[in-house]
């Protein structure tokens, strides 16, 4: 039986709640469909809670005793603890596959150590290739966190380049950037993909078909941070409300306390309390897609993505999408999304109002996207992950 150690140490808690990203969901699906496999985990208490929330079974867990919170200090602590993990018992893991689930130092360091000392075969997942920090401001992320984020990824990327046995680039565009920016030989990189639980989502949508488009005019679903365009989102909705005073936006996700404070301050200062609902993280799949189904538009003014699983989920739910025109994701989703330049708030406002005023156009987009998304099936994607 194949033996795999999945390493994921970066899952964050904000004010007691897990903050879940598209990368986390991708990892969950890969584990779920890893057939005939002895599944081992190296993670934190947050990672174990994540597995329990989604009722995902595993064979053995090695736990690093640090519940990661938002912020540089907590990330630095887990990076150090991930290297000196003697108390977890993971030293006994030998001769299997180690799978670092992202290109951050807290996942890369233990994978490197296990490869060097325990004869493990290292699969390194690379979700997104950043440019230099002075070129990419990540949605006006403050300069110190931006540089720390870049340095973390720069060091981890160097280690992956020189020591990983297999490099898994999430999307063809990520593979191209690894070759162009990181100068990794293309034959060392395998492009892998993301998907959706299409049949499950469609079942939920059909169950709640009477609610379609009746509660919210738009929904946003991502982590609430600068890189995902949360400040742009608020400005966009302020502009929409100027034309449609009753327009309502649902926001699914959470963020660090400082970002949440800015979000709530903006909502209060602009008197948008009746127009924007901050719903937090929603773990229940049915509830999440019930909300998506009850929305007329999916809105994603993000500044950085490598795939954007949420776009596929919105397509499967039959919700038209307006998103940032990023070179990493436009080739994936093509003409099935209405694109606006990142940071162009007036263009986003115009696109939102245009779809709200033209429901017939929205329905055409929905139908075409539903046909398109059927090709992204998690089971097949997971099956291909470990094929040479």
PyMOL commands that set and color helices and strands:
alter all, ss='L'
color gray80, all
select helices_A, chain A and resi 22-32+45-53+72-83+86-88+90-92+105-118+143-163+172-180+186-188+198-207+209-211+226-228+230-243+257-269+285-293+309-316+327-336+345-356+359-373+378-384
alter helices_A, ss='H'
color red, helices_A
select strands_A, chain A and resi 2-8+12-14+17-19+37-44+60-64+97-100+121-126+166-170+189-192+218-221+249-252+276-280+297-300+320-324+338-340
alter strands_A, ss='S'
color yellow, strands_A
deselect
rebuild
show_as cartoon
